[in-house]
Amino acid sequence: MKKTVILKAEDISQHIEKMARQILQNYSSMEDVVLVGIRTGGAYLAARLQEKIGTLKPPKPALGVLDITLYRDDWTRIGPTPVVGKTELPFSVDDKTIILVDDVLFTGRTVRAAMDALIDYGRPRKIELAILIDRGDGDRELPIKANYVGIEWSISPHEIINVYLQEAGYDDHVTIEEKKAA
């Protein structure tokens, strides 16, 4: 399978810093702003984004992790016993500005599932979206748009973007890969 590296570790760090600066332009205080990473890649990126925001303008915002396995509209296709991860929201979501964080925005279905899951925990004041890589609106199936984007990268429908991170046991990099034949 052909893999093309489009971002290296330094690029990923720069895009995370770009998103942190965008967030800080919109919020002078992180008091009622929390980051919630969508498990798994989004959770890793949310932790990095939290650290970068804290470095640029302390204090850093609160951090949570959201597992959306049972909220996905395709969970029955994942397998007979989907693996459900732990949701960790050590704060109330009520009246908070939630910034959902994920690695790649493609169809919008993952973000929709995350919003459904969040609403089960309470009523946020606002939900925003921070994405490392936005594949563009061309293949979007739902009307979802990111507020904070590291980079937009359009690819053909037979390709996928994979984000590999140290926290998952890889060297940091992002690739474009050919989809496996069904």
PyRosetta script that sets phi, psi and omega in degrees:
from pyrosetta import init, pose_from_sequence

init()
pose = pose_from_sequence("MKKTVILKAEDISQHIEKMARQILQNYSSMEDVVLVGIRTGGAYLAARLQEKIGTLKPPKPALGVLDITLYRDDWTRIGPTPVVGKTELPFSVDDKTIILVDDVLFTGRTVRAAMDALIDYGRPRKIELAILIDRGDGDRELPIKANYVGIEWSISPHEIINVYLQEAGYDDHVTIEEKKAA")
pose.set_psi(1, 133.4)
pose.set_omega(1, -179.3)
pose.set_phi(2, -77.4)
pose.set_psi(2, 130.5)
pose.set_omega(2, 176.2)
pose.set_phi(3, -125.7)
pose.set_psi(3, 133.4)
pose.set_omega(3, 175.9)
pose.set_phi(4, -121.8)
pose.set_psi(4, 120.9)
pose.set_omega(4, 178.5)
pose.set_phi(5, -76.6)
pose.set_psi(5, 124.2)
pose.set_omega(5, 179.8)
pose.set_phi(6, -109.1)
pose.set_psi(6, -22.4)
pose.set_omega(6, 176.2)
pose.set_phi(7, -137.8)
pose.set_psi(7, 139.0)
pose.set_omega(7, 175.0)
pose.set_phi(8, -106.2)
pose.set_psi(8, 178.3)
pose.set_omega(8, -176.2)
pose.set_phi(9, -53.0)
pose.set_psi(9, -45.6)
pose.set_omega(9, -178.6)
pose.set_phi(10, -63.0)
pose.set_psi(10, -38.9)
pose.set_omega(10, 178.9)
pose.set_phi(11, -64.3)
pose.set_psi(11, -43.5)
pose.set_omega(11, 179.6)
pose.set_phi(12, -60.2)
pose.set_psi(12, -45.4)
pose.set_omega(12, 178.7)
pose.set_phi(13, -60.1)
pose.set_psi(13, -42.2)
pose.set_omega(13, 179.9)
pose.set_phi(14, -64.1)
pose.set_psi(14, -39.3)
pose.set_omega(14, -179.5)
pose.set_phi(15, -71.4)
pose.set_psi(15, -34.1)
pose.set_omega(15, 175.2)
pose.set_phi(16, -65.1)
pose.set_psi(16, -42.3)
pose.set_omega(16, 177.9)
pose.set_phi(17, -63.4)
pose.set_psi(17, -40.2)
pose.set_omega(17, 178.1)
pose.set_phi(18, -58.3)
pose.set_psi(18, -45.9)
pose.set_omega(18, 179.9)
pose.set_phi(19, -66.0)
pose.set_psi(19, -39.4)
pose.set_omega(19, 178.3)
pose.set_phi(20, -60.0)
pose.set_psi(20, -43.6)
pose.set_omega(20, 179.6)
pose.set_phi(21, -65.7)
pose.set_psi(21, -38.1)
pose.set_omega(21, 177.4)
pose.set_phi(22, -62.2)
pose.set_psi(22, -43.5)
pose.set_omega(22, 179.6)
pose.set_phi(23, -63.2)
pose.set_psi(23, -44.7)
pose.set_omega(23, -179.4)
pose.set_phi(24, -66.5)
pose.set_psi(24, -26.1)
pose.set_omega(24, 174.6)
pose.set_phi(25, -67.1)
pose.set_psi(25, -32.8)
pose.set_omega(25, -177.3)
pose.set_phi(26, -88.0)
pose.set_psi(26, -23.2)
pose.set_omega(26, -175.7)
pose.set_phi(27, -132.1)
pose.set_psi(27, 113.9)
pose.set_omega(27, 179.2)
pose.set_phi(28, -75.5)
pose.set_psi(28, -23.5)
pose.set_omega(28, 179.2)
pose.set_phi(29, -129.3)
pose.set_psi(29, 142.2)
pose.set_omega(29, 177.4)
pose.set_phi(30, -95.9)
pose.set_psi(30, 11.3)
pose.set_omega(30, -174.3)
pose.set_phi(31, -55.3)
pose.set_psi(31, -45.2)
pose.set_omega(31, -178.8)
pose.set_phi(32, -112.1)
pose.set_psi(32, 18.2)
pose.set_omega(32, 178.4)
pose.set_phi(33, -109.1)
pose.set_psi(33, 129.9)
pose.set_omega(33, 177.8)
pose.set_phi(34, -129.6)
pose.set_psi(34, 147.8)
pose.set_omega(34, 176.0)
pose.set_phi(35, -99.7)
pose.set_psi(35, 134.9)
pose.set_omega(35, 176.7)
pose.set_phi(36, -129.4)
pose.set_psi(36, 113.6)
pose.set_omega(36, 179.3)
pose.set_phi(37, -88.1)
pose.set_psi(37, 137.2)
pose.set_omega(37, 176.5)
pose.set_phi(38, -82.4)
pose.set_psi(38, 120.8)
pose.set_omega(38, -176.9)
pose.set_phi(39, -60.8)
pose.set_psi(39, 127.1)
pose.set_omega(39, 20.3)
pose.set_phi(40, -114.2)
pose.set_psi(40, -51.4)
pose.set_omega(40, -177.0)
pose.set_phi(41, -58.8)
pose.set_psi(41, -40.0)
pose.set_omega(41, 179.3)
pose.set_phi(42, -65.2)
pose.set_psi(42, -32.4)
pose.set_omega(42, 178.6)
pose.set_phi(43, -66.4)
pose.set_psi(43, -42.5)
pose.set_omega(43, 178.2)
pose.set_phi(44, -63.9)
pose.set_psi(44, -43.9)
pose.set_omega(44, -179.5)
pose.set_phi(45, -67.9)
pose.set_psi(45, -36.1)
pose.set_omega(45, 178.1)
pose.set_phi(46, -62.8)
pose.set_psi(46, -39.2)
pose.set_omega(46, 178.5)
pose.set_phi(47, -65.0)
pose.set_psi(47, -40.2)
pose.set_omega(47, 177.7)
pose.set_phi(48, -67.1)
pose.set_psi(48, -40.5)
pose.set_omega(48, 178.8)
pose.set_phi(49, -64.5)
pose.set_psi(49, -41.3)
pose.set_omega(49, 177.3)
pose.set_phi(50, -58.4)
pose.set_psi(50, -46.6)
pose.set_omega(50, -179.8)
pose.set_phi(51, -63.1)
pose.set_psi(51, -42.4)
pose.set_omega(51, -178.7)
pose.set_phi(52, -65.5)
pose.set_psi(52, -42.9)
pose.set_omega(52, 177.4)
pose.set_phi(53, -61.0)
pose.set_psi(53, -43.4)
pose.set_omega(53, 179.1)
pose.set_phi(54, -63.2)
pose.set_psi(54, -32.5)
pose.set_omega(54, 178.2)
pose.set_phi(55, -73.0)
pose.set_psi(55, -40.9)
pose.set_omega(55, -177.4)
pose.set_phi(56, -74.1)
pose.set_psi(56, -39.9)
pose.set_omega(56, -178.2)
pose.set_phi(57, -156.0)
pose.set_psi(57, 89.1)
pose.set_omega(57, 179.9)
pose.set_phi(58, -61.4)
pose.set_psi(58, 156.5)
pose.set_omega(58, -1.4)
pose.set_phi(59, -83.7)
pose.set_psi(59, 161.7)
pose.set_omega(59, 179.4)
pose.set_phi(60, -78.4)
pose.set_psi(60, 152.6)
pose.set_omega(60, -179.2)
pose.set_phi(61, -72.4)
pose.set_psi(61, 161.2)
pose.set_omega(61, 175.2)
pose.set_phi(62, -65.3)
pose.set_psi(62, 156.1)
pose.set_omega(62, -175.5)
pose.set_phi(63, -130.9)
pose.set_psi(63, 135.1)
pose.set_omega(63, 174.6)
pose.set_phi(64, -133.4)
pose.set_psi(64, 165.7)
pose.set_omega(64, 178.8)
pose.set_phi(65, -129.1)
pose.set_psi(65, 134.8)
pose.set_omega(65, -176.5)
pose.set_phi(66, -121.1)
pose.set_psi(66, 124.5)
pose.set_omega(66, 173.1)
pose.set_phi(67, -97.0)
pose.set_psi(67, 129.0)
pose.set_omega(67, -174.6)
pose.set_phi(68, -113.5)
pose.set_psi(68, 11.6)
pose.set_omega(68, -172.6)
pose.set_phi(69, -47.8)
pose.set_psi(69, -51.7)
pose.set_omega(69, -175.6)
pose.set_phi(70, -81.5)
pose.set_psi(70, -2.1)
pose.set_omega(70, 176.9)
pose.set_phi(71, -97.6)
pose.set_psi(71, -9.6)
pose.set_omega(71, -178.8)
pose.set_phi(72, -69.6)
pose.set_psi(72, 144.7)
pose.set_omega(72, 178.6)
pose.set_phi(73, -79.8)
pose.set_psi(73, -4.1)
pose.set_omega(73, 178.2)
pose.set_phi(74, -117.6)
pose.set_psi(74, 18.5)
pose.set_omega(74, -173.8)
pose.set_phi(75, -62.6)
pose.set_psi(75, -27.7)
pose.set_omega(75, 179.3)
pose.set_phi(76, -72.6)
pose.set_psi(76, -18.4)
pose.set_omega(76, 177.8)
pose.set_phi(77, -86.5)
pose.set_psi(77, -14.8)
pose.set_omega(77, -178.7)
pose.set_phi(78, -64.9)
pose.set_psi(78, -34.5)
pose.set_omega(78, -179.4)
pose.set_phi(79, 155.3)
pose.set_psi(79, 172.3)
pose.set_omega(79, -176.6)
pose.set_phi(80, -67.5)
pose.set_psi(80, -28.2)
pose.set_omega(80, 178.1)
pose.set_phi(81, -133.7)
pose.set_psi(81, 84.8)
pose.set_omega(81, -179.3)
pose.set_phi(82, -62.5)
pose.set_psi(82, 143.8)
pose.set_omega(82, 177.7)
pose.set_phi(83, -82.7)
pose.set_psi(83, 118.7)
pose.set_omega(83, -179.3)
pose.set_phi(84, -100.3)
pose.set_psi(84, 123.9)
pose.set_omega(84, 178.1)
pose.set_phi(85, -87.0)
pose.set_psi(85, 177.2)
pose.set_omega(85, -177.2)
pose.set_phi(86, -89.6)
pose.set_psi(86, 135.2)
pose.set_omega(86, 170.1)
pose.set_phi(87, -91.9)
pose.set_psi(87, 131.8)
pose.set_omega(87, -179.6)
pose.set_phi(88, -127.8)
pose.set_psi(88, 101.6)
pose.set_omega(88, 177.3)
pose.set_phi(89, -122.3)
pose.set_psi(89, 87.9)
pose.set_omega(89, -175.4)
pose.set_phi(90, -80.1)
pose.set_psi(90, 35.1)
pose.set_omega(90, -179.5)
pose.set_phi(91, -159.2)
pose.set_psi(91, 162.6)
pose.set_omega(91, 172.8)
pose.set_phi(92, -79.7)
pose.set_psi(92, 139.3)
pose.set_omega(92, 176.4)
pose.set_phi(93, -85.3)
pose.set_psi(93, -11.2)
pose.set_omega(93, -179.2)
pose.set_phi(94, -57.9)
pose.set_psi(94, 130.1)
pose.set_omega(94, 176.6)
pose.set_phi(95, 60.1)
pose.set_psi(95, 19.2)
pose.set_omega(95, 177.1)
pose.set_phi(96, -100.5)
pose.set_psi(96, 153.4)
pose.set_omega(96, 167.4)
pose.set_phi(97, -89.9)
pose.set_psi(97, 115.5)
pose.set_omega(97, -178.2)
pose.set_phi(98, -99.1)
pose.set_psi(98, 126.1)
pose.set_omega(98, 171.8)
pose.set_phi(99, -106.6)
pose.set_psi(99, 105.2)
pose.set_omega(99, 176.2)
pose.set_phi(100, -72.7)
pose.set_psi(100, 138.5)
pose.set_omega(100, -178.8)
pose.set_phi(101, -125.1)
pose.set_psi(101, 131.6)
pose.set_omega(101, 174.8)
pose.set_phi(102, -144.8)
pose.set_psi(102, 169.6)
pose.set_omega(102, -175.4)
pose.set_phi(103, -83.3)
pose.set_psi(103, -49.4)
pose.set_omega(103, -175.9)
pose.set_phi(104, -131.0)
pose.set_psi(104, 133.0)
pose.set_omega(104, 172.8)
pose.set_phi(105, -104.1)
pose.set_psi(105, 119.7)
pose.set_omega(105, -177.4)
pose.set_phi(106, -123.7)
pose.set_psi(106, -87.2)
pose.set_omega(106, -176.8)
pose.set_phi(107, -83.0)
pose.set_psi(107, -24.9)
pose.set_omega(107, -176.8)
pose.set_phi(108, 98.2)
pose.set_psi(108, -8.8)
pose.set_omega(108, -176.4)
pose.set_phi(109, -67.9)
pose.set_psi(109, -35.6)
pose.set_omega(109, 177.4)
pose.set_phi(110, -64.0)
pose.set_psi(110, -43.4)
pose.set_omega(110, -179.8)
pose.set_phi(111, -65.9)
pose.set_psi(111, -40.7)
pose.set_omega(111, 177.0)
pose.set_phi(112, -59.7)
pose.set_psi(112, -43.8)
pose.set_omega(112, 178.9)
pose.set_phi(113, -63.0)
pose.set_psi(113, -39.6)
pose.set_omega(113, 179.7)
pose.set_phi(114, -65.2)
pose.set_psi(114, -40.9)
pose.set_omega(114, 178.6)
pose.set_phi(115, -65.0)
pose.set_psi(115, -41.0)
pose.set_omega(115, 176.3)
pose.set_phi(116, -58.7)
pose.set_psi(116, -44.9)
pose.set_omega(116, -179.8)
pose.set_phi(117, -63.4)
pose.set_psi(117, -45.1)
pose.set_omega(117, -179.5)
pose.set_phi(118, -59.3)
pose.set_psi(118, -42.1)
pose.set_omega(118, -178.0)
pose.set_phi(119, -63.0)
pose.set_psi(119, -27.5)
pose.set_omega(119, 176.2)
pose.set_phi(120, -67.9)
pose.set_psi(120, -16.9)
pose.set_omega(120, 179.7)
pose.set_phi(121, -96.3)
pose.set_psi(121, -7.3)
pose.set_omega(121, 179.4)
pose.set_phi(122, 149.0)
pose.set_psi(122, -163.9)
pose.set_omega(122, -176.6)
pose.set_phi(123, -119.2)
pose.set_psi(123, 97.2)
pose.set_omega(123, 176.6)
pose.set_phi(124, -67.1)
pose.set_psi(124, 153.1)
pose.set_omega(124, 173.5)
pose.set_phi(125, -65.9)
pose.set_psi(125, -40.0)
pose.set_omega(125, -174.6)
pose.set_phi(126, -158.8)
pose.set_psi(126, 147.6)
pose.set_omega(126, 173.5)
pose.set_phi(127, -122.5)
pose.set_psi(127, 126.5)
pose.set_omega(127, 175.4)
pose.set_phi(128, -118.8)
pose.set_psi(128, 171.1)
pose.set_omega(128, -175.3)
pose.set_phi(129, -132.4)
pose.set_psi(129, 128.3)
pose.set_omega(129, 174.7)
pose.set_phi(130, -116.6)
pose.set_psi(130, 125.0)
pose.set_omega(130, -174.4)
pose.set_phi(131, -128.9)
pose.set_psi(131, 133.0)
pose.set_omega(131, 176.2)
pose.set_phi(132, -67.3)
pose.set_psi(132, -47.9)
pose.set_omega(132, -178.6)
pose.set_phi(133, -131.3)
pose.set_psi(133, 122.0)
pose.set_omega(133, 176.2)
pose.set_phi(134, -102.4)
pose.set_psi(134, 121.7)
pose.set_omega(134, -179.7)
pose.set_phi(135, -77.3)
pose.set_psi(135, 2.6)
pose.set_omega(135, 178.6)
pose.set_phi(136, 90.0)
pose.set_psi(136, 167.8)
pose.set_omega(136, -175.0)
pose.set_phi(137, -78.6)
pose.set_psi(137, -11.9)
pose.set_omega(137, -173.2)
pose.set_phi(138, -55.6)
pose.set_psi(138, -38.2)
pose.set_omega(138, -178.7)
pose.set_phi(139, -108.0)
pose.set_psi(139, 10.3)
pose.set_omega(139, -178.6)
pose.set_phi(140, -67.0)
pose.set_psi(140, 132.4)
pose.set_omega(140, 178.9)
pose.set_phi(141, -100.4)
pose.set_psi(141, -17.8)
pose.set_omega(141, 179.9)
pose.set_phi(142, -128.5)
pose.set_psi(142, 153.0)
pose.set_omega(142, -176.7)
pose.set_phi(143, -78.2)
pose.set_psi(143, 71.6)
pose.set_omega(143, -177.5)
pose.set_phi(144, -122.1)
pose.set_psi(144, 133.4)
pose.set_omega(144, -179.1)
pose.set_phi(145, -135.8)
pose.set_psi(145, 138.6)
pose.set_omega(145, -179.4)
pose.set_phi(146, -78.2)
pose.set_psi(146, 144.5)
pose.set_omega(146, 174.8)
pose.set_phi(147, -83.5)
pose.set_psi(147, -33.3)
pose.set_omega(147, -177.2)
pose.set_phi(148, -130.6)
pose.set_psi(148, 122.5)
pose.set_omega(148, -175.5)
pose.set_phi(149, -128.2)
pose.set_psi(149, 129.9)
pose.set_omega(149, 173.8)
pose.set_phi(150, -68.1)
pose.set_psi(150, -54.3)
pose.set_omega(150, -180.0)
pose.set_phi(151, -156.6)
pose.set_psi(151, 147.0)
pose.set_omega(151, 173.4)
pose.set_phi(152, -102.5)
pose.set_psi(152, 134.6)
pose.set_omega(152, -177.2)
pose.set_phi(153, -141.7)
pose.set_psi(153, 111.0)
pose.set_omega(153, 178.9)
pose.set_phi(154, -89.6)
pose.set_psi(154, 134.6)
pose.set_omega(154, 177.8)
pose.set_phi(155, -136.0)
pose.set_psi(155, 170.0)
pose.set_omega(155, -178.8)
pose.set_phi(156, -76.5)
pose.set_psi(156, 159.4)
pose.set_omega(156, -177.4)
pose.set_phi(157, -62.2)
pose.set_psi(157, -22.1)
pose.set_omega(157, -179.6)
pose.set_phi(158, -90.1)
pose.set_psi(158, 10.5)
pose.set_omega(158, 178.1)
pose.set_phi(159, -118.5)
pose.set_psi(159, 156.6)
pose.set_omega(159, 175.6)
pose.set_phi(160, -129.9)
pose.set_psi(160, 156.1)
pose.set_omega(160, 174.8)
pose.set_phi(161, -107.2)
pose.set_psi(161, 127.0)
pose.set_omega(161, 176.4)
pose.set_phi(162, -117.7)
pose.set_psi(162, 134.6)
pose.set_omega(162, 178.5)
pose.set_phi(163, -106.4)
pose.set_psi(163, 121.6)
pose.set_omega(163, 179.6)
pose.set_phi(164, -111.0)
pose.set_psi(164, 126.5)
pose.set_omega(164, -175.2)
pose.set_phi(165, -127.9)
pose.set_psi(165, 152.9)
pose.set_omega(165, 179.9)
pose.set_phi(166, -55.3)
pose.set_psi(166, -39.1)
pose.set_omega(166, -177.0)
pose.set_phi(167, -61.5)
pose.set_psi(167, -21.7)
pose.set_omega(167, 178.9)
pose.set_phi(168, -101.4)
pose.set_psi(168, 7.3)
pose.set_omega(168, 175.6)
pose.set_phi(169, 96.5)
pose.set_psi(169, 14.8)
pose.set_omega(169, -179.0)
pose.set_phi(170, -117.4)
pose.set_psi(170, 166.9)
pose.set_omega(170, 164.4)
pose.set_phi(171, -76.9)
pose.set_psi(171, 141.5)
pose.set_omega(171, -179.4)
pose.set_phi(172, -60.9)
pose.set_psi(172, 122.6)
pose.set_omega(172, 171.6)
pose.set_phi(173, -170.4)
pose.set_psi(173, 161.0)
pose.set_omega(173, 177.7)
pose.set_phi(174, -125.0)
pose.set_psi(174, 136.8)
pose.set_omega(174, -178.6)
pose.set_phi(175, -126.3)
pose.set_psi(175, 156.5)
pose.set_omega(175, 164.9)
pose.set_phi(176, -104.2)
pose.set_psi(176, 130.4)
pose.set_omega(176, -177.8)
pose.set_phi(177, -131.9)
pose.set_psi(177, 152.9)
pose.set_omega(177, 174.8)
pose.set_phi(178, -71.7)
pose.set_psi(178, 139.3)
pose.set_omega(178, 174.8)
pose.set_phi(179, -66.1)
pose.set_psi(179, 142.3)
pose.set_omega(179, 175.0)
pose.set_phi(180, -69.8)
pose.set_psi(180, 141.7)
pose.set_omega(180, 178.5)
pose.set_phi(181, -66.1)
pose.set_psi(181, 139.8)
pose.set_omega(181, -178.2)
pose.set_phi(182, -77.6)
pose.dump_pdb("model.pdb")
